Amino acid sequence: MAFAIGIYGYTFTKAFELRAKRFEPLYQDHRTACARGRNTEAFHLTGLLLTPANSLSELRASTAMFFDLEAALTFCEQQRVALSHSVQLMPGEDARTMLMSDKPNEVKNSLPLQLGVSNSLFRRGIRPTSGACLQFDAFAPETRIRFLELVTKKLADPDFQRETGFRSAFFRNTEIARMGEAPIDVIYSLVFTGLELLARKNLKSGSKKEKLSDLLEGFLSKLGFKPTVDEAGQIATCRNALFHRGEYDGTYWHSESKQKQSIKITDLPRIEVLFADVLLKVLGFDAPEINWNRWRDRMAFK
């Protein structure tokens, strides 16, 4: 016996297997899949997750695994993805065929083509995004599969969490996508604390007296991002201004002019993109098409 779970808002066109579960796309044309998956205003059904289970209670016993998997899919898109609704399949039933059929059936009744999530008065979009951080399978067929295999393993590894702080930082990243258009101080608080957590774990630093700009510069350089002294100083001063004064601007010591210069949090390079790429590096993941300088030049892929 098996269950089909709806995948909403994840862009893929090729079926694949992951940890005894099968992912089947609803659309095999990339343009259609991308239009549905990347929609910023709605959650469209883009695929099915087929998982073996003999009962609904057995399915619910895997809640923690589905929680991690939903976050991993969200990370790929840097846009909220939802695993929602389920239907038990009888032997021989093909969920995708039944879903696309013109005739009424239990699968169509149980898995709506769009989730009924409406916009609120206070947010302009329910699924804003900085852009996908991993290439779509239409262009890099194995990239996301390799990532999902690795990240689901590491998220469930308590030793990896203790050593790197990865799980805690990872869910800071995905929470940004899940919140929709949240206040700027909430978003940057998650980015700053995530980066600092990873840096202190990586460099084994527990000292509160250590200069944050030096800590960030050493950590990011170790991972290959090569920030300038000024970039590290800008990130640190904006973090301190937000946390200590509740303000969005601060001053840092400019390395060339040897004078203090002001910087606004909105003038920083795309550190939310940097945060995602730092997580990939800490995870030990790489792909030839990733442009690791995209937090500066805004070109996501080579």
Secondary structure, DSSP 8 states (H G I E B T S, - for coil): -EEEEEEES----S-EEETTEEEEES--SHHHHHHHHT-SS--BEEEEEEEE-SSHHHHHTTHHHHHHHHHHHHHHHTS--EEEEEEEE-TT--HHHHHH-SS--HHHHHS-SB------TT-S-SS--S--SS--TTT-TTHHHHHHHHHHHHHT-HHHHHHH-HHHHHHHHHHHHHT-S--HHHHHHHHHHHHHHHHHHHTT---SSS-HHHHHHHHHHHTT----HHHHHHHHHHHHIIIII--SEEEEE-TTT-SEEEEEGGGS--HHHHHHHHHHHHHT---TTB-TTHHHH---B-
